[in-house]
């Protein structure tokens, strides 16, 4: 999910892998593995914000970019873990999907809903 997405963004910017890695301060060998989804993406927010900047992602969309990386790395996004309302609903959500493997589109919808916050309609 994250690797393919970041590769698409890099190619859309017309940046080679080596140019990207130099600008984003990433190792080309490791980043190639991330793009091919052979290696988990980073989850450090400062690092991801630097990568997002090189990929041309507007700052107001960094939260989604970071969440995609965290999910692809197998962790719950930090914005969920720091929101008491969302965190309190997480066990029920996980029990609900326990027997059903969500698709990538399902995860994208979940990220969108969670990103809006508890007060959104």
C-alpha positions in Angstrom: 0.0 0.0 0.0 2.5 2.7 1.2 5.4 1.5 -1.0 3.4 1.5 -4.3 1.7 4.8 -3.3 5.1 6.5 -2.6 6.6 5.2 -5.8 3.6 6.5 -7.8 4.1 9.9 -6.2 7.9 9.9 -6.9 7.4 9.0 -10.6 4.6 11.6 -10.9 7.1 14.2 -9.7 9.6 13.0 -12.4 12.2 12.1 -9.8 14.5 9.1 -10.1 15.0 6.8 -7.2 18.5 8.1 -6.6 17.5 11.8 -6.8 14.6 11.1 -4.4 16.9 9.3 -1.9 19.5 12.1 -2.0 16.8 14.8 -1.4 15.0 12.7 1.3 18.2 11.5 2.9 17.2 7.8 2.4 19.2 4.8 1.4 18.5 3.9 -2.2 18.7 0.1 -1.6 16.3 0.3 1.4 13.9 2.7 -0.3 13.7 0.4 -3.3 12.7 -2.4 -1.0 10.1 -0.1 0.6 8.6 0.8 -2.8 8.5 -2.9 -3.8 6.9 -3.6 -0.4 9.6 -6.0 0.7 10.5 -3.8 3.6 8.2 -1.9 6.1 8.2 1.9 5.7 9.6 4.2 8.3 7.2 5.4 11.0 9.2 8.3 12.4 7.0 11.4 11.8 9.9 13.8 11.2 11.4 11.4 8.6 8.0 10.9 6.9 7.4 14.6 6.8 10.7 15.1 5.0 9.8 12.3 2.6 6.4 13.8 2.0 7.9 17.2 1.2 10.2 15.6 -1.4 7.3 13.8 -2.9 5.3 17.1 -3.2 2.7 16.2 -0.6 1.1 19.4 0.8 1.6 19.8 4.6 -2.2 19.5 5.2 -2.1 16.0 3.7 0.9 14.8 5.8 -1.4 13.2 8.4 -2.8 10.7 5.7 0.7 10.0 4.4 2.0 9.2 7.9 -1.1 7.1 8.7 -0.5 5.0 5.5 3.1 4.4 6.5 2.1 3.4 10.0 -0.6 1.0 8.8 1.8 -0.5 6.2 4.4 -1.0 8.9 1.7 -2.9 10.9 1.1 -0.3 13.6 -2.0 1.7 14.6 -1.7 5.3 13.5 -0.5 7.6 16.3 -3.5 10.0 15.8 -5.7 7.0 16.8 -3.5 6.1 19.8 -3.6 9.6 21.1 -7.3 10.2 20.7 -9.3 8.9 23.7 -12.6 8.7 21.8 -11.1 6.7 18.9 -9.0 4.6 21.2 -12.0 3.6 23.2 -13.8 2.5 20.1 -10.8 0.5 18.7 -11.5 -2.8 20.6 -15.1 -3.0 19.3 -13.8 -2.2 15.8 -11.1 -4.8 15.9 -13.6 -7.4 17.2 -15.9 -6.5 14.3 -13.3 -7.1 11.6 -11.6 -10.0 13.3 -13.2 -12.5 11.0 -13.2 -10.4 7.9 -9.9 -9.2 6.3 -10.5 -5.6 5.3 -9.4 -4.7 1.7 -7.0 -1.8 1.0 -10.0 0.3 0.0 -11.6 -0.5 3.4 -8.5 0.7 5.2 -8.5 3.9 3.1 -12.1 4.5 4.1 -11.3 3.9 7.7 -8.4 6.3 7.6 -10.6 8.9 6.0 -13.3 8.5 8.7 -10.8 8.5 11.5 -9.0 11.5 10.2 -12.2 13.5 10.3 -12.3 13.0 14.1 -15.2 12.2 16.4 -17.1 15.5 15.9 -17.4 15.2 12.1 -20.7 14.3 10.7 
